Amino acid sequence: MRIGRYRFSPALVPTLVTAVLVPLLTGLGVWQLGRAEAKRSIEQTVARRIEAPPLEIDAARWSSIHLGTDSSALAYRRVTMSGRFDGARQYLLDNRTRNGIAGFQVLTAFIPGGAAGGVLVNRGWVPLGERRDRSPALPVPSTELRLSGAFDAPRKSPLLLGSSGYEQRQWPKIVQRVELEPMAKQLGISLLPQVVLLDPDTPAGFVREWKPYYGISVEGHQAYAFQWFALGTALALIYILVNLKRSDSD
């Protein structure tokens, strides 16, 4: 095919490869833009939940949440509750670092007044200390307290190659991930499908620096989209320039 003084004569194999890859790369870019919009919608939903009036977790509210089916709808919703900690049995969530220092997050069951069960409260981060076999001090108030925090659905963790830690006999148990079912069995109480992240200004906690977790950010998805579009454009340009040659004949 002639285009002015140039002749465009691509071979079959490069043409087929380009015809497949350019739409594929473009489609991946469009998909990443869609993911960016979905992530923006999630961020806006979380912001609305954080700003909404807190839920009071009393006996009736505890029962309605416990019987509910969509626990993700409550993620990051602010809550308040009055009751007592079950301080005799606690969990230490392992491999939690802060500023490069190894440590744990302390998980303690809290029983709202009059409720038929409890809710797991993440009381924050503590350093590992000098020895793993010697637990850090984990004081728990024995009196009735009023707490505030935010719901956070336990994240799905990858498959563990070793023990999760729930088979240990001693307390506190050092565990690798939050598994509410074995926790409820060991504690002997029903637990809500959400964990409460204790507010930094609420007593009875440790170091708390909570931030909503979204995975890849909106900007990250947009950057990936740009990369896919750029690769598709570059491939199309290379295909054209390689196969477009100046014709010596008039």
C-alpha positions as CSV (number, residue, x, y, z in Angstrom):
1,M,0.0,0.0,0.0
2,R,1.4,3.4,-1.0
3,I,1.0,6.5,1.1
4,G,2.3,9.5,-0.9
5,R,6.1,8.9,-1.3
6,Y,6.0,6.0,1.2
7,R,5.1,2.3,0.9
8,F,3.5,0.5,3.8
9,S,4.1,-3.2,3.5
10,P,3.9,-5.1,6.8
11,A,4.5,-8.8,7.1
12,L,1.7,-11.1,8.2
13,V,3.1,-12.2,11.6
14,P,3.9,-8.7,12.9
15,T,0.4,-7.6,11.8
16,L,-1.3,-10.4,13.6
17,V,0.7,-9.8,16.8
18,T,0.0,-6.0,16.7
19,A,-3.7,-6.6,16.0
20,V,-3.9,-8.7,19.1
21,L,-1.7,-6.8,21.5
22,V,-2.8,-3.2,20.8
23,P,-6.5,-3.8,21.7
24,L,-5.4,-6.0,24.6
25,L,-3.2,-3.2,26.1
26,T,-5.9,-0.6,25.4
27,G,-8.4,-2.8,27.2
28,L,-6.2,-3.2,30.2
29,G,-5.9,0.6,30.4
30,V,-9.7,1.0,30.2
31,W,-10.0,-1.7,32.9
32,Q,-7.6,0.2,35.2
33,L,-9.6,3.4,34.7
34,G,-12.7,1.5,35.8
35,R,-10.9,0.2,38.9
36,A,-9.8,3.8,39.7
37,E,-13.5,4.9,39.6
38,A,-14.5,2.0,41.7
39,K,-11.8,2.8,44.3
40,R,-12.8,6.4,44.3
41,S,-16.4,5.3,45.1
42,I,-15.1,3.2,48.0
43,E,-13.1,6.0,49.4
44,Q,-16.1,8.3,49.3
45,T,-18.3,5.7,51.0
46,V,-15.7,5.2,53.8
47,A,-15.4,9.0,54.3
48,R,-19.2,9.2,54.7
49,R,-19.2,6.4,57.2
50,I,-16.4,8.0,59.2
51,E,-18.3,11.3,59.3
52,A,-21.7,9.7,60.2
53,P,-22.9,9.7,63.8
54,P,-21.5,6.8,65.8
55,L,-23.5,3.6,66.4
56,E,-24.2,2.8,70.0
57,I,-23.5,-0.9,70.5
58,D,-25.9,-1.9,73.2
59,A,-27.6,-5.3,73.6
60,A,-30.2,-4.7,70.9
61,R,-27.7,-3.3,68.4
62,W,-25.2,-6.1,69.1
63,S,-27.9,-8.7,68.3
64,S,-29.0,-7.0,65.1
65,I,-25.4,-6.8,63.8
66,H,-24.6,-10.4,64.9
67,L,-27.6,-11.6,62.9
68,G,-26.8,-9.5,59.9
69,T,-25.3,-10.9,56.7
70,D,-23.4,-8.0,55.1
71,S,-20.6,-7.2,57.5
72,S,-18.7,-5.1,54.9
73,A,-21.5,-2.5,55.0
74,L,-20.3,-1.6,58.5
75,A,-16.6,-1.3,57.7
76,Y,-15.1,2.0,59.1
77,R,-18.4,2.9,60.7
78,R,-17.7,4.7,64.0
79,V,-19.1,3.1,67.2
80,T,-19.4,3.7,70.9
81,M,-20.1,1.2,73.6
82,S,-20.1,0.7,77.4
83,G,-19.1,-2.6,79.1
84,R,-16.1,-4.6,80.3
85,F,-13.0,-6.2,78.8
86,D,-12.4,-9.9,79.1
87,G,-8.8,-9.3,80.1
88,A,-7.9,-12.8,81.2
89,R,-7.5,-14.0,77.6
90,Q,-5.9,-11.9,74.9
91,Y,-4.4,-12.3,71.5
92,L,-1.2,-10.8,70.0
93,L,-1.4,-10.3,66.3
94,D,2.1,-11.0,65.1
95,N,4.4,-9.4,62.5
96,R,3.2,-5.8,63.0
97,T,6.0,-3.3,62.6
98,R,6.1,0.4,63.5
99,N,8.9,2.6,62.4
100,G,11.0,-0.5,61.6
101,I,10.4,-2.0,65.1
102,A,8.8,-5.4,65.4
103,G,5.8,-5.8,67.5
104,F,2.2,-7.0,68.0
105,Q,-1.3,-5.6,67.9
106,V,-3.3,-6.4,71.1
107,L,-6.7,-8.0,70.5
108,T,-9.0,-8.1,73.6
109,A,-12.7,-9.1,73.7
110,F,-15.1,-6.5,75.0
111,I,-18.6,-7.3,76.4
112,P,-21.1,-4.5,75.9
113,G,-23.5,-4.2,78.8
114,G,-26.4,-6.6,78.5
115,A,-25.2,-8.1,75.2
116,A,-25.4,-11.8,74.4
117,G,-21.8,-11.8,73.2
118,G,-18.8,-9.6,72.6
119,V,-16.7,-7.7,70.0
120,L,-13.0,-8.0,69.4
121,V,-11.2,-4.7,70.1
122,N,-7.8,-3.9,68.6
123,R,-6.2,-1.9,71.4
124,G,-3.1,-0.9,69.3
125,W,0.5,-1.7,68.9
126,V,3.1,-2.8,71.4
127,P,6.8,-3.5,70.8
128,L,8.1,-7.1,70.7
129,G,10.7,-6.6,73.5
130,E,13.8,-8.6,74.0
131,R,12.3,-12.1,73.9
132,R,9.5,-13.6,71.9
133,D,8.7,-16.1,74.6
134,R,8.1,-13.3,77.2
135,S,4.9,-11.4,76.5
136,P,4.9,-7.6,77.0
137,A,2.8,-6.1,79.8
138,L,-0.8,-5.9,78.6
139,P,-2.8,-4.1,81.4
140,V,-6.6,-4.4,81.1
141,P,-9.0,-2.2,83.1
142,S,-11.2,-4.3,85.3
143,T,-13.9,-1.6,85.7
144,E,-16.7,-0.8,83.3
145,L,-15.6,1.5,80.5
146,R,-17.0,3.6,77.7
147,L,-15.1,3.1,74.5
148,S,-15.2,4.6,71.0
149,G,-13.6,3.4,67.8
150,A,-14.4,2.2,64.3
151,F,-15.4,-1.1,62.8
152,D,-12.9,-2.8,60.6
153,A,-13.6,-6.1,58.8
154,P,-10.8,-8.6,59.3
155,R,-8.8,-8.8,56.0
156,K,-8.4,-12.0,54.2
157,S,-4.8,-13.3,54.6
158,P,-2.8,-15.5,52.3
159,L,-2.5,-19.2,53.0
160,L,-0.3,-19.9,55.9
161,L,2.6,-22.3,55.5
162,G,2.9,-22.9,59.2
163,S,0.8,-22.7,62.3
164,S,-1.7,-19.9,62.8
165,G,-1.0,-19.9,66.6
166,Y,-4.5,-20.7,67.9
167,E,-3.4,-24.2,69.1
168,Q,-1.2,-22.6,71.8
169,R,-2.1,-23.4,75.4
170,Q,-0.8,-20.2,77.1
171,W,-2.4,-16.8,77.1
172,P,-1.9,-14.4,75.5
173,K,-1.8,-16.4,72.2
174,I,0.5,-15.1,69.5
175,V,-1.5,-15.5,66.2
176,Q,-0.7,-14.8,62.6
177,R,-4.1,-13.5,61.5
178,V,-7.5,-12.7,62.9
179,E,-9.8,-15.7,62.7
180,L,-13.0,-14.9,64.6
181,E,-14.4,-18.5,64.6
182,P,-11.6,-20.1,66.6
183,M,-11.4,-17.0,68.8
184,A,-15.1,-17.2,69.7
185,K,-14.7,-20.9,70.5
186,Q,-11.7,-20.3,72.7
187,L,-13.3,-17.3,74.5
188,G,-16.6,-19.1,74.9
189,I,-18.6,-16.2,73.6
190,S,-20.2,-15.1,70.3
191,L,-18.3,-12.3,68.4
192,L,-19.4,-9.7,66.0
193,P,-18.0,-10.2,62.4
194,Q,-16.2,-6.9,62.8
195,V,-13.1,-5.8,64.8
196,V,-13.2,-2.4,66.6
197,L,-10.2,-0.2,66.1
198,L,-9.9,1.6,69.4
199,D,-9.7,5.4,69.1
200,P,-6.3,7.0,69.9
201,D,-7.9,9.3,72.5
202,T,-9.7,6.4,74.3
203,P,-8.0,5.0,77.4
204,A,-7.1,1.3,77.8
205,G,-5.1,1.1,74.6
206,F,-1.6,1.3,73.3
207,V,-0.1,2.9,70.2
208,R,-2.9,3.6,67.6
209,E,-2.3,5.1,64.2
210,W,-5.2,3.8,62.2
211,K,-5.6,4.5,58.5
212,P,-8.3,3.2,56.1
213,Y,-6.9,0.4,53.9
214,Y,-7.8,0.6,50.2
215,G,-5.1,-1.4,48.5
216,I,-4.0,0.3,45.3
217,S,-5.0,4.0,45.4
218,V,-6.9,5.8,42.8
219,E,-3.7,7.5,41.6
220,G,-2.1,4.0,41.4
221,H,-4.8,2.7,39.1
222,Q,-4.5,5.8,36.9
223,A,-0.8,5.3,36.7
224,Y,-1.2,1.7,35.6
225,A,-3.8,2.8,33.0
226,F,-1.3,5.3,31.6
227,Q,1.3,2.6,31.4
228,W,-1.0,0.3,29.4
229,F,-2.1,3.1,27.1
230,A,1.5,4.1,26.6
231,L,2.6,0.6,25.7
232,G,-0.2,0.2,23.3
233,T,0.6,3.5,21.6
234,A,4.3,2.7,21.5
235,L,3.6,-0.7,19.9
236,A,1.3,0.8,17.2
237,L,3.9,3.5,16.4
238,I,6.7,1.0,16.2
239,Y,4.6,-1.2,13.9
240,I,3.9,1.7,11.6
241,L,7.4,3.2,11.5
242,V,9.1,-0.2,10.9
243,N,6.8,-1.1,8.0
244,L,6.6,2.4,6.4
245,K,9.4,2.9,3.9
246,R,10.2,5.6,1.5
247,S,9.6,4.5,-2.1
248,D,12.3,5.1,-4.6
249,S,10.0,4.9,-7.6
250,D,7.9,7.8,-8.8
